[in-house]
């Protein structure tokens, strides 16, 4: 009899690039849907607990001060230079058509409808949103959130409601501040540097800027502030994995907040127009 040697098993095939790409896309899509569902559930919890006693006004005013008052300098500085740069660039384009008188209304419409709300929300994201996420994430990984529940203190009402309300209320106020300082910067450049008549700058701006433009910017600021505060609170509140997990949650919160601002800006722009 001749002995038969068993054949070697075929090596396992590595998944192809296409298969791996589809798998990663599906995983990312599922994670995105789960995150969106978690945000909606957290928003519902915040809305429910914001109207229930006890009303922790000290926590709310502390967050209003942190988000709003603490961002005044950076928002004012950003607004001033944005208005100056925008006035300088638009004046060069309008000079080709002898229409320098349109610099004021162009800057006013652009800031009031778009840039003031978007830039203010981005400044709040970088300054206050990152701090919210890091603070809540640290409290989560060090079990301080669990300690609040042990003491019969609802963490949503104590930690999240003041922060979300602060974002909702203060970003529109910072939007108005950004618009004001931006117009001041544009005025300084248009009148002081470009030689445009002060009366022309002011009268043309009053002619073209209507209250609806201001309302559009304020509504966008409120939506952006709610979105940024909610995302940062969600990422920090659900952080895990120690210091590394907190850092990763903060990074995800910053990226997601910035993306949400631009996506919501597009959607609200379609609604308003």
C-alpha positions in Angstrom: 0.0 0.0 0.0 1.2 3.5 -0.8 0.7 6.0 1.9 -1.0 9.3 0.9 0.3 12.4 2.4 -2.3 15.0 3.3 -2.3 18.1 1.2 -1.5 21.4 2.8 -4.5 23.5 3.5 -4.8 26.6 1.2 -3.8 29.8 3.0 -6.7 32.1 4.1 -7.2 34.9 1.6 -6.9 38.4 2.9 -10.0 40.6 2.3 -9.7 42.7 -0.8 -9.4 46.4 -0.8 -12.9 46.8 -2.1 -14.3 44.5 0.6 -12.4 46.3 3.3 -13.6 49.7 2.0 -17.2 48.6 2.0 -16.9 47.2 5.5 -15.3 50.5 6.8 -18.0 52.5 5.1 -20.8 50.4 6.6 -19.2 50.6 10.1 -18.9 54.4 9.8 -22.5 54.7 8.6 -23.7 52.6 11.5 -21.6 54.7 14.0 -23.0 57.9 12.5 -26.6 56.7 12.8 -26.0 55.6 16.4 -24.4 59.0 17.2 -27.3 60.9 15.7 -29.8 58.8 17.6 -27.8 59.4 20.8 -27.8 63.1 20.2 -31.6 63.2 19.7 -32.1 61.2 22.9 -29.8 63.6 24.8 -31.6 66.6 23.3 -34.9 65.1 24.5 -33.5 64.5 28.0 -32.1 68.1 28.2 -35.5 69.5 27.1 -37.3 67.5 29.7 -35.0 68.2 32.6 -34.7 71.9 31.7 -38.3 72.6 32.8 -38.2 70.5 36.0 -37.3 71.6 39.4 -34.9 72.4 41.0 -33.8 75.1 38.6 -30.0 75.4 39.1 -29.6 79.0 38.1 -26.1 79.3 39.6 -24.9 76.6 37.2 -26.7 78.3 34.3 -25.2 81.7 34.9 -21.7 80.2 35.4 -22.0 78.6 32.0 -23.4 81.8 30.4 -20.4 83.6 31.7 -18.0 80.9 30.5 -19.5 80.5 27.0 -20.6 84.1 26.4 -18.5 86.6 28.4 -15.4 84.5 28.1 -15.6 84.6 24.3 -16.2 88.3 23.9 -12.5 89.2 23.3 -11.8 86.4 20.7 -15.1 87.0 18.9 -14.6 90.8 18.8 -11.0 90.4 17.5 -12.1 87.9 14.9 -15.0 90.1 13.8 -13.0 93.2 13.5 -10.3 91.7 11.3 -12.9 89.7 9.2 -14.7 93.0 8.4 -11.5 94.7 7.6 -10.2 92.0 5.3 -13.6 91.6 3.6 -13.9 95.3 3.0 -10.4 95.5 1.5 -11.0 92.6 -0.9 -14.4 93.6 -2.1 -13.3 97.2 -2.7 -10.7 95.9 -5.2 -13.4 94.1 -7.1 -16.0 96.9 -7.0 -13.3 99.4 -8.1 -13.3 97.7 -11.5 -16.9 98.8 -12.0 -16.7 102.1 -10.2 -19.0 100.7 -7.5 -17.0 101.3 -4.3 -20.2 102.5 -2.6 -21.4 98.9 -2.4 -18.6 97.9 -0.1 -20.7 98.7 3.0 -23.9 96.8 2.1 -21.9 93.8 0.7 -20.0 93.4 4.0 -23.1 93.9 6.0 -25.2 91.3 4.1 -22.4 88.8 4.1 -21.7 89.2 7.8 -25.3 89.3 9.0 -26.5 86.3 6.9 -23.5 84.0 7.0 -20.1 84.8 8.4 -21.1 86.3 11.8 -23.0 83.2 12.9 -20.5 80.7 11.4 -17.4 82.3 12.8 -18.9 83.0 16.2 -19.9 79.3 16.5 -16.5 78.2 15.4 -14.8 80.4 18.0 -17.2 79.0 20.7 -16.4 75.5 19.5 -12.6 76.0 19.8 -12.7 77.9 23.1 -15.7 76.6 25.1 -16.8 73.5 23.3 -13.4 71.8 23.8 -13.5 72.7 27.5 -17.0 71.3 27.9 -16.0 68.0 26.3 -12.8 67.6 28.2 -14.4 68.5 31.6 -17.3 66.1 31.1 -15.1 63.4 29.8 -12.8 63.7 32.8 -15.7 63.6 35.1 -17.0 60.4 33.4 -13.7 58.5 33.4 -13.0 59.4 37.0 -16.6 58.3 38.0 -17.7 61.7 39.2 -20.8 61.3 37.1 -21.6 58.1 38.9 -21.1 59.8 42.2 -23.7 62.4 41.3 -26.2 59.6 40.5 -25.3 58.0 43.9 -26.2 61.3 45.6 -29.6 61.3 43.8 -28.5 64.2 41.6 -29.5 63.8 37.9 -26.3 64.4 35.9 -28.3 65.6 32.8 -30.0 68.3 34.8 -26.9 69.3 36.8 -24.2 69.1 34.0 -25.8 69.1 30.6 -28.8 71.5 30.8 -26.7 74.6 31.8 -24.2 74.0 29.1 -26.7 73.3 26.3 -28.8 76.4 27.3 -25.6 78.5 27.4 -24.8 77.5 23.9 -28.3 78.2 22.7 -28.5 81.6 24.3 -25.0 83.1 24.0 -24.0 82.2 20.4 -26.7 84.5 19.0 -25.5 87.3 21.3 -21.9 86.7 20.1 -23.2 86.7 16.5 -24.5 90.3 17.0 -21.2 91.2 18.6 -19.3 89.8 15.7 -21.5 91.7 13.2 -21.0 95.0 15.1 -17.3 94.7 15.3 -17.1 93.5 11.7 -18.9 96.5 10.5 -16.7 98.8 12.6 -13.6 97.2 11.0 -15.1 97.5 7.5 -15.9 101.2 8.2 -12.4 101.9 9.3 -10.9 100.4 6.1 -13.5 101.8 3.7 -13.5 105.4 5.1 -10.0 105.7 6.6 -8.0 103.8 3.9 -10.1 103.6 0.7 -11.5 107.1 0.9 -15.2 106.1 0.7 -17.5 108.8 2.0 -18.8 108.1 5.5 -22.3 109.2 4.5 -22.3 106.9 1.5 -21.1 103.9 3.5 -23.8 104.3 6.1 -26.7 105.3 3.8 -26.0 102.4 1.4 -25.8 100.0 4.2 -29.1 101.2 5.7 -30.6 100.9 2.2 -29.8 97.3 1.6 -29.6 95.8 5.1 -33.1 94.8 6.3 -34.2 93.2 9.6 -34.7 89.8 7.9 -31.0 89.6 7.4 -30.4 90.1 11.1 -33.0 87.6 12.0 -31.4 85.0 9.7 -28.1 85.4 11.3 -29.5 85.2 14.9 -31.5 82.1 14.0 -28.4 80.4 12.6 -26.4 81.4 15.7 -29.0 79.8 18.0 -29.1 76.6 15.9 -25.3 76.4 15.7 -24.9 77.1 19.4 -27.4 74.3 20.3 -25.6 71.9 17.9 -22.1 72.7 19.2 -23.0 72.4 22.9 -25.0 69.2 22.3 -22.3 67.5 20.4 -19.5 68.5 22.8 -21.6 67.4 25.8 -22.5 64.1 24.1 -19.0 63.2 23.3 -17.7 64.2 26.7 -20.5 62.6 28.6 -20.0 59.2 26.9 -16.2 59.2 26.9 -14.3 56.1 28.1 -10.8 54.7 28.2 -9.0 57.1 30.5 -7.0 60.1 29.4 -6.6 58.8 25.9 -10.3 58.3 25.5 -11.0 61.9 26.7 -8.5 63.3 24.2 -10.1 61.2 21.4 -13.6 62.3 22.4 -12.5 66.0 22.4 -11.0 65.6 18.9 -14.2 63.9 17.6 -16.3 66.7 19.2 -14.3 69.4 17.5 -14.5 67.8 14.1 -18.2 66.9 14.4 -19.1 70.4 15.7 -17.3 72.1 12.8 -19.0 69.8 10.2 -22.4 70.3 11.8 -22.0 74.1 11.5 -21.3 74.0 7.8 -24.0 71.4 7.1 -26.7 73.3 9.1 -25.6 76.6 7.5 -26.4 75.1 4.1 -29.7 73.7 5.2 -30.8 76.9 7.0 -29.7 78.9 4.0 -32.1 76.9 1.8 -34.9 77.4 4.3 -34.4 81.1 4.6 -34.2 81.6 0.8 
